[in-house]
Amino acid sequence: MLTEHTLDKFPLSLKLRDGTHITVRPLAKRDDVRLHKFLLSVPEEERLFIKQPILNREVVRQWCRQADFDRNLPLLMLHGQKIIGEATLHQRLGGWKRHIGLITLLTHPEYRGRDVSKILVGELMEIARHCGLRRLEAEVNGERKIALKTLSHLGFSPLMHLPDYVVDMKAVTHDYVLLGLNLKTDDEFLGVG
Ligand SMILES: CC(C)(COP(=O)(O)OP(=O)(O)OC[C@H]1O[C@@H](n2cnc3c(N)ncnc32)[C@H](O)[C@@H]1OP(=O)(O)O)[C@@H](O)C(=O)NCCC(=O)NCCS
């Protein structure tokens, strides 16, 4: 769960490794049009795993209007008014995996390799610690070598690799890779819930 002050530091003004001035902040209701545009910039093969029909503008509008940050906290990175990256912290609010957050990452193709994910994941790690989480997980299609490399640079290690385990929207099977990261917190979260 988010605490009262977890998001107080946002919006945050920072610079990418190439000096580009950017802003980081949580998703807001007013973001629907720019979020839709950002999602459309992603190549189709990277979209095949997104479960919701993101080409549908109304679906994206609902995401922005009905955001539940305790469950799904999307952090955006903006260059001016344009969204150039998004990383979401997914939390389960109970059960035996309540201490484990799941993250998803997406960077605009024109802004890759410039620290967008590194900055967003760094912020999500801090938020996750605030929330009392102890571990983070990320799920990747085993063919996405760049994503695997990026996550390993960010501190994630492989936990499980299942060949031909997942099926994309075109009914093609792919390897499933689960990666994990230990947040090393010393809170009392496991006693709660
Ligand atoms: C994976 C993805 C999110 C990476 O985002 P990014 O903003 O380009 O990553 P960053 O620039 O922040 O790089 C983070 C680290 O990964 C490394 N990295 C990034 N792209 C890389 C590449 N093409 N080859 C090797 N290493 C790479 C960076 O060098 C950096 O490590 P370092 O600090 O040790 O140098 C982006 O490629 C993407 O959106 N892919 C499609 C969606 C996806 O597969 N998401 C992951 C599953 S949820």
The ligand as an SDF file (V2000), in Angstrom:
LIG
                    3D

 48 50  0  0  0  0  0  0  0  0999 V2000
   13.6330   -2.9430  -22.2800 C   0  0  0  0  0  0  0  0  0  0  0  0
   13.4320   -1.4290  -22.3780 C   0  0  0  0  0  0  0  0  0  0  0  0
   12.3010   -1.0490  -21.4220 C   0  0  0  0  0  0  0  0  0  0  0  0
   14.7430   -0.7260  -21.9850 C   0  0  0  0  0  0  0  0  0  0  0  0
   14.4880    0.6570  -21.7970 O   0  0  0  0  0  0  0  0  0  0  0  0
   15.6160    1.8000  -21.9910 P   0  0  0  0  0  0  0  0  0  0  0  0
   14.9910    3.0650  -21.5140 O   0  0  0  0  0  0  0  0  0  0  0  0
   16.1440    1.7780  -23.3630 O   0  0  0  0  0  0  0  0  0  0  0  0
   16.7630    1.3290  -20.9710 O   0  0  0  0  0  0  0  0  0  0  0  0
   17.8800    2.2590  -20.2990 P   0  0  0  0  0  0  0  0  0  0  0  0
   18.4380    3.2060  -21.3060 O   0  0  0  0  0  0  0  0  0  0  0  0
   17.3510    2.8610  -19.0370 O   0  0  0  0  0  0  0  0  0  0  0  0
   18.9960    1.1910  -19.9280 O   0  0  0  0  0  0  0  0  0  0  0  0
   19.0460    0.5220  -18.6730 C   0  0  0  0  0  0  0  0  0  0  0  0
   20.2470   -0.4030  -18.6690 C   0  0  0  0  0  0  0  0  0  0  0  0
   20.1150   -1.4240  -19.6770 O   0  0  0  0  0  0  0  0  0  0  0  0
   21.1560   -1.3330  -20.6430 C   0  0  0  0  0  0  0  0  0  0  0  0
   20.5990   -1.4510  -21.9940 N   0  0  0  0  0  0  0  0  0  0  0  0
   19.5230   -0.7820  -22.4890 C   0  0  0  0  0  0  0  0  0  0  0  0
   19.3410   -1.0990  -23.7840 N   0  0  0  0  0  0  0  0  0  0  0  0
   20.3340   -1.9810  -24.0910 C   0  0  0  0  0  0  0  0  0  0  0  0
   20.7030   -2.6460  -25.2840 C   0  0  0  0  0  0  0  0  0  0  0  0
   20.0330   -2.4490  -26.4360 N   0  0  0  0  0  0  0  0  0  0  0  0
   21.7690   -3.4870  -25.2620 N   0  0  0  0  0  0  0  0  0  0  0  0
   22.4730   -3.6650  -24.1100 C   0  0  0  0  0  0  0  0  0  0  0  0
   22.1780   -3.0530  -22.9400 N   0  0  0  0  0  0  0  0  0  0  0  0
   21.1320   -2.2130  -22.9400 C   0  0  0  0  0  0  0  0  0  0  0  0
   21.7270    0.0630  -20.4690 C   0  0  0  0  0  0  0  0  0  0  0  0
   23.0930    0.1300  -20.8760 O   0  0  0  0  0  0  0  0  0  0  0  0
   21.5400    0.3250  -18.9940 C   0  0  0  0  0  0  0  0  0  0  0  0
   22.5430   -0.3140  -18.2270 O   0  0  0  0  0  0  0  0  0  0  0  0
   23.8290    0.5120  -17.6470 P   0  0  0  0  0  0  0  0  0  0  0  0
   23.2850    1.5910  -16.7860 O   0  0  0  0  0  0  0  0  0  0  0  0
   24.5840   -0.5350  -16.9090 O   0  0  0  0  0  0  0  0  0  0  0  0
   24.5100    1.0800  -18.8480 O   0  0  0  0  0  0  0  0  0  0  0  0
   13.0550   -0.9840  -23.8280 C   0  0  0  0  0  0  0  0  0  0  0  0
   13.9610   -1.5780  -24.7320 O   0  0  0  0  0  0  0  0  0  0  0  0
   11.6390   -1.3640  -24.2140 C   0  0  0  0  0  0  0  0  0  0  0  0
   10.6990   -0.5820  -24.0170 O   0  0  0  0  0  0  0  0  0  0  0  0
   11.4220   -2.6100  -24.7530 N   0  0  0  0  0  0  0  0  0  0  0  0
   10.0990   -3.0950  -25.0860 C   0  0  0  0  0  0  0  0  0  0  0  0
    9.2560   -3.4610  -23.8920 C   0  0  0  0  0  0  0  0  0  0  0  0
    9.8970   -4.5560  -23.0200 C   0  0  0  0  0  0  0  0  0  0  0  0
   10.4470   -5.5190  -23.5260 O   0  0  0  0  0  0  0  0  0  0  0  0
    9.7830   -4.3700  -21.6780 N   0  0  0  0  0  0  0  0  0  0  0  0
   10.3910   -5.2770  -20.6980 C   0  0  0  0  0  0  0  0  0  0  0  0
    9.4460   -6.2930  -20.1730 C   0  0  0  0  0  0  0  0  0  0  0  0
    8.2680   -5.6360  -19.0430 S   0  0  0  0  0  0  0  0  0  0  0  0
  1  2  1  0
  2  3  1  0
  2  4  1  0
  2 36  1  0
  4  5  1  0
  5  6  1  0
  6  7  2  0
  6  8  1  0
  6  9  1  0
  9 10  1  0
 10 11  2  0
 10 12  1  0
 10 13  1  0
 13 14  1  0
 14 15  1  0
 15 16  1  0
 15 30  1  0
 16 17  1  0
 17 18  1  0
 17 28  1  0
 18 19  1  0
 18 27  1  0
 19 20  2  0
 20 21  1  0
 21 22  1  0
 21 27  2  0
 22 23  1  0
 22 24  2  0
 24 25  1  0
 25 26  2  0
 26 27  1  0
 28 29  1  0
 28 30  1  0
 30 31  1  0
 31 32  1  0
 32 33  2  0
 32 34  1  0
 32 35  1  0
 36 37  1  0
 36 38  1  0
 38 39  2  0
 38 40  1  0
 40 41  1  0
 41 42  1  0
 42 43  1  0
 43 44  2  0
 43 45  1  0
 45 46  1  0
 46 47  1  0
 47 48  1  0
M  END
$$$$
